[in-house]
Amino acid sequence: MKQIASLCALFVVLLLTGCNTVKGVGQDVQKAGQVLEDAARKR
């Protein structure tokens, strides 16, 4: 549970600092989704 919370916090920080356009937001959301999918597959 702590890992999920940490990942979510990291995602929010990256989202706020890394994307200046709508396209950037879409790419960040897609990358976050891929990270979550990979984490789910490993379990």
N, C-alpha and C positions, 0 to 999 in steps of 0.2 A: 504494500500500500504506500509506503514511503517512497518507493521508486517511482510509482505513478505520479505522486504529488510532485516529486522533484522534476520529472519529465515535463509535467504541465507547467510548472513555474519556469523552467528553462525555455519552453516553447513561447510562453508569454513574453519573456524578456527578449528573445530573438525576434519575435513578431514586432514588438514595439521599436526595437533598435535597427532591425535589418531591412525593413521593407518600406519603401516610399511611394510605391505605386500599387494599383489594384492587381497588376500582373505579379508583382512581388509578393503580395499577400497570398495569391493563389498558389504560387510556387512554395511558399512557406507552409501553407496548410497541407499541400500534397506531400511534402517531405515529412511533415509530422505524422501524417497518416501512414506513410511507409514505415517509419520508425515504430509506430504502434503495432502495425501488422507483423513486422519482424519480431518484435518482443513477444507477441502472442504466439507466433509459430514456435519459438524456442521453448515455450512452457509446455 
